[in-house]
Structure formats: structure tokens, C-alpha cells
């Protein structure tokens, strides 16, 4: 029988209603930094992370698109059920036929193409200061229609398509995040607070199957909350593959991360996936807090198999997917690090809107005002 709670958990991000959100947000919040200090801290964190990414992963900064050709196949649909679609529009005044364009939802696939465009060699990569719009999110304290990310991608070899390589890269990213936290705390010592824990020194690496074994009756978000009570910072491997309970840990698009490749045996059980997420405990909201998703990208074989599994083989007719099938773009690893997500965690904020400027519902702003949460206009 279908598990209704687990099915509902796959529907998308966000708390789901403002009545529930009102019960979630803290009543005793007071920002440790003023609005002006927050902006100064953000600038330092941003600089530290960008320098660290370049150093640890051998990346350079490149420009990334805000709009894409609709028919290129490069825009990101974020999941596999079609529930979160891009903004479509036409542009090109004076053309006999205007260009069919879309606002970017994420630069996940474009980055892999960009490795070829910028002639990256094995071991070299790029990062972008990416901006996007995701119109189909429930807007709460940690989900916004405006998306700011450090999107990065790096050329790898076939021999590096394994869990050990993925793990090494994740550890390097964690080192960069810890350096950014230390920089912010040096600039504003009040951030090293007895009230709110800093990020732990080490991440715990765990597979989605293992978390399911630990909490078999809980939906995915509740499993993540439970594991973060035990380990306040985790990297969860294998997101997208259907687990033994019949559900993926989370819906993941079939045409960028490789979530089907057998990766590790534990206690005689085969586990799958060369991707994952960094999640941390947020001591301010007392909730799970996702910082980054990343993974080793599909080969032409795993692309075809994953599209077959998700009923999307028609994607193989799109230009981007043809490039993969024809070995025209390199094998790679990549990910996206949420900028406002990182700022809010390192600066002990409740709401993304304390760190970035976008639109929020009047209802949400009323709730925040009652709780001393200063959302920016």
C-alpha cells in the first residue's frame, strides 16, 4: 500500500501552510547583527568562500546565464515530476520569429556544457555567481522564488567516478565553509555565541539507505531531522535512487546527477548513487537546513537508463542530451551551494530574507514582524 506521508513528502520544498509556519518560527529571536553588520559579514563570507572554492577545487569564476533557449534542454526542472516549471517568454524585437526563452531555474546542466566552452582540462573547473527564479516554491523562511547559488563544475576522469573521490571533494567544500564561518566570527565575535552552536569540525557521511534503516517509518524530511539530532552536520549519499521502501530519499532530476550507479556494499546490501546533499542542524530554527546539493554527473549510459526509469526518454532528442550521448562534453562533478542558505546559517538568522532581497507574501512578513525577524524590502 502507498505510504501517503512519504508520497506527500516528495511533493516539494517548504513548510506547506502559513499556519504551520507560524508554529515553527521561534518566538524569542533577536538577530546577533544589525542589518548593516549583516551586509558587511555577507561580503566577507562571499569573498572567503569564492577564494576557497578556487583554491580547493582548482576553479575559476565565469559568467553564467539568467535566461536560456527554451529548446536547448539546458534548463533545470529540479525534479522529475514536472511540478516546478520555468518561466517562459519570448524576446527579440524585430525578429520574424521571436526567441523562445526561459528564466533559469538552475545552471546545473549549463555548467557542464560550459566546461567545454571555456576549454577546461581534466582537474580544472569553474564556478558562477548564479541567480535564478523558481516560481513554484512555497515561500517560507528558507525557500524563496529568488535563488542565489555558487554553482560549480569540474572536469574529471572515468576513474574518478567513485564514492571516494566524491567524499574527498565534499570534505574540501566543508573546509571552505568552516573557513568562512571562522572569518565571520573573527569580524563579529558575538557570532560565536553560547546560545547557538557553530558548525561541527567534521561532517558525518551516511547513505540514504542507512538513514531509512534507522527510521523506517518516517518520511524523508522527518528522517533528516532525526539524523541531525544525532549528527548536526551530515552528507547524505544516494539521493534519487528508489530505496527499499519503494520511494527515493528525494526526487532528483534524471539528467545531471548519477544516482543509479552501484556505489558501496554495507552489511551485504548494495547501495546506489554518486551524489548527495550537505545538511546541517539550524540551532536558531531548530530545523534541518540544506546547504548544498552535488554529485558526479551522468555518463551517456546512466543518462539513458535514468531517463528510461523516469519515463523521460524524449529528452534524448534535446541538444544538451545529444551532447552527452555523443561524448561532446566532458565527464564532470559539480554542485550548487545556496548563498543565502549559507549566510543565514553562519550568521544565525531565522529567515533567508534577512540576507537577500526578494518578494515575500504579506502574510509571511506579518508573521516575521511579530517575531522580531527583520525581512529586507
N, C-alpha and C positions, 0 to 999 in steps of 0.2 A: 504493500500500500504506500502511496506517496506520503512523504512527511511534509505537511503543509507549512510548518515553521521553517524547515530547511528550504523549501521552494520559495517562500516569501523572502528569505534571507539573500537569495540570489537576484532579487528584483532590481537592486541598485543601491547607491550610497545614500546616506542621510538618515536622520532620526525617524522621519516619516510624517510626524504631525507636530504642530507648534504647541499643542497641549502637552505632548510627551517631552518636547524640548524644554518647556518651562520647568518640568520636574527634574531635568538633567542638569541644567546650568547651576553653578554654585551661588549661594546666597551671601557669602562672606568674602567676595572677591575685591581685591584692591591691587591695581597694577603696581609693580615694583619700579616702573619707569614712567616718566611723563611722556606725552605724545612726542615732544621734541627729542627727548633722550632716546625714545624708541627708534626714531628715524636715524639717529647717529649710530645706534647699535646695529641696525639693519645694514647700513653701509659697510660697517666693519666686518660683519658676518659674511656678507656677499663677497667682499674682496678676499677674505681668508679662504672661503670655500672655492672660489674660482681659481685662485692661485694653487690651492691644494689639489684640485682635480687635475690641473695641468701637470703638476709635479708627479703625482702618484700614478696617473694613468697615461702620461705622455700625450696630452691633448692640446689642441689649440682652439681658440674661440673662432666661430664662424657665424655669419648672419643666417637666420632661418626665416621661412615664410610665415606670414599671417594668413594668407589666402592661397588656395591651391586650385588647379584644374580639377573640376568635378570628376572627369573620366580617367584621371591618371591612376587611380587606385591607391594613392599615397596617403589620403586622409585616414584618420584612425576612427574606427567605430566603437572602440573602447571595450566592447564585449562581443558576444556572438548572437544575441537575440534581437538585434535591430531596435532596441528600445531607446537608444541615445543617438540621434542623428545630427549631422552637421547643419549649419545654416547655409542654405543655397541662395545664390543671387547671380545676376548677370552683370557684366561690366564691359566697357569698351565702346564709348560714344563714337558714332560714325561708322562702325563696322556693319557690313551687310548682315552678319550674324554675330551677335554679342558672345563673349566668352562665358561659358557656364562654369561658375566658380563656387567654391565653398570656403567658409571660415574654418581655419584649422581647429581641430579638437585636440590633437597632439602631433608632435613631429616624429613619432616613433619610426614610421616607415621611411619618411623623407630622409632621415639621418643616414640610413644605410645606403641609399642612393647617393647621398652627399659624400660619403667616403670615396666613391669613385669620382664624383665631380671634382673634388679637391685633391685627387691623386694621392690618397693616403696609402702608405705602405704597411706591411704587417707590423703590428706593435704600435702603430700610430693611430690617433683618433681625433675627435672633435667634440666640442660642447657648444651649446647655444643658450642664449638668454631668451628662452621660448615664452611666447604669450599665446593664449588660445581662448576660445569660448566654448563652453559646454552648457547648452541651453536647457538640457533635460535633467538637471540635478535638482533634488530637493535642497533648498538653500537653508542651511543651519549654521552652527558655529564653526564647522570645519569642512563645509562643502560650499563652493562658490561657482557661479557661472563664469567668472573670470579666473583663468588658470595661469599661474606663473611657475615655470619649472626651469631647472638646469637639466636640459636634455643632452645626453652624451652618447657617443658610439665609438667603437674601436675595432680595427681590423684584427682578426685572429686567424690561426691556422686550424685545420681539421683536428690536429692532435690536442688542441686546447679546448675542444668542445667536451668538457667534462666537469664534474662537480668540484674537483679540487681547484681548477682554475677559477670557476665561478666564486668559490669560497674566498680565495685569495683576493679577488677584486673587491668583494664585499668588505673584507677586513680593511682594505685600503680606503674605501669610502668612509667607513666608520672612524678611522683615524682622522680623516679630514673634518668630519662633523665634530669630533671631540676637540680638535684644534680650534674650530670656530667658537665652540662653547667657551673654551678657556680664554679666547681673545675677548669675547663679550663680557665675561666675568672680571677680567683684568681691567677693562674700561669702566665697568659699573659693578663694583664689588657687592652691591646689595643683591645682585642676581644669585650669588652663592648663599642661598637662604636656607635656614633650618626648616622652614615651612615646606619648601619644595626641593626634592632631590634633583641632583644633576644626573646626566646620563651616566649609566654604568661604564666602567672601563672596557668591558668586553661584551660582545654580542653572544647570545646562545643560538646555535644553528640547529634547526629541527625541521623534520619533514611534515607536510600537511597530514600524511597518513598517521604519523606518530601522535599528532595532536588529536586526531579523530579517535585513535585508540584510547587516549587518556580521557576524552569527554565525548563518548559515542552518542549521547542523547541530546547534545546541544547543537543548535545551529552555528554556522561558521563564526559570526561576529561574537557570539557568546563564548565560543571556544577560544577565540583570540583574547577576549577579555580575561578568561580564566587562566590562560597560559602566561599572560602578562602580570597576573597577580603572583605567579611563581618566579618568572624571569622578566624583569622590567624592560628588557630590550632583546628582541628575537629577530632572526632571519628565517622566514618560513619557505622551505623549498617546495617545488612541485605544485604550483598554482595553475589550475586549468584542467589537469587530468581528472577523470572521474574516479573518485575514491571508492572504497569498498562498500560504503553505504548507498552508492548509486548517484552521488552528487559531487561535482567539483568543489574544491575548497572555495573557489570564486570563479565566476565566469571570466575567461580571458580570451581575447581575440585569437583566431587560429592562424593569423598570417604574420606574426612577428616573433613572439617568444616560442621556443621549443619546449612544450610541456608534456610531450608524449614519450620522448626517448627514455628507455630504462636507465636509471642513474645509480641506484645503490640497492644492495640487499641488506635487510636488517631482520634478524630473527627468522631467517628463511623466507622473508617476504620481499618480493620485487617492488621497488618504488620507482616512480617516473618523474621526469621533469628536470630541465636545466635552467630554471628561473626561480624567482621568489620576490618577497617583499620584506623590507625592514619595518617592523612595528615597534613602538615604544609605549610605555605607560606614561600618561599625562597626569602628573600629580595635582594639577590645578583643576582639571575637569573630572579627574578620576575615571578616565575612559581610555580605550585604545586610541592610538594616534599613529597613522601611517605616514612615514617619511619618504619612502621611495619604493618603486617597482623596477625590476630589472631582469635581464635574462640573456642567455645565449640564444641567438636568433635561429630561425628555421633554415634547414637546407632545402633543396628542391624536393627531396624525398619526404621529409617531415612536413613540409608545406602541403604537399598533395594529400598526405594521409590525414593531417589535421583538418583540412578543408573538406575532405570526404566525411570525416567523423561529425563535422558540424553542418553538413548539408550545404556547403558554400563553394562547390567546385566551379561554379560560374565565375568566381573571382580570377581563375586562371586565365581568363580572356583579357584581363586588365593589364595595361603596360607595366606597372610595377611588378606584378606577379610573374609576368613573362620574363622580366629581367632576372628574377631568381631562378626560374626554370631553365633559362638559357645560360646560367653561370656568368652573367654580365655584371653582377655586383658582388662584392666580397663577403665572405663569412665574417660575422661580427658578434660582438657582445655590446649591450647598451642598456640604458635605463633613463628614468626621469626622476629627479629629486624635487619635491614640492618646495618652492621657496618660502611662501607664506607659512606652510606647514612647519618648516624648519625654524623660521623666525619665532613663530608662536610657541613652539616647544622650548627653544633655548632662552627665550625672554619671559617665560612663564605667563603667557597670555591665555585667555579663555577662547578668544574669537579670532578667526583669520582677518576679520575686518578691522582689527586693531593694528594690522601690519600692512594691509593693502586696501586700495580704494576701488570700490565697485558698487553695484546696486544691490540692495537688500530689501526684503519686504518690510512694510511699515510695522506689521505685527512682530517681526523678529527684532526690529530696532526698539520697539516699546518694551519687549521683554528684557533686552540688554540694558536699557536705560534704568530700569527698576533695580538692576543688579550691579550697577556701577561699572558696566562694561562699555568703554568708550569706542564705539564703532565709528570709523572715519567716513566723512562725506566727501 
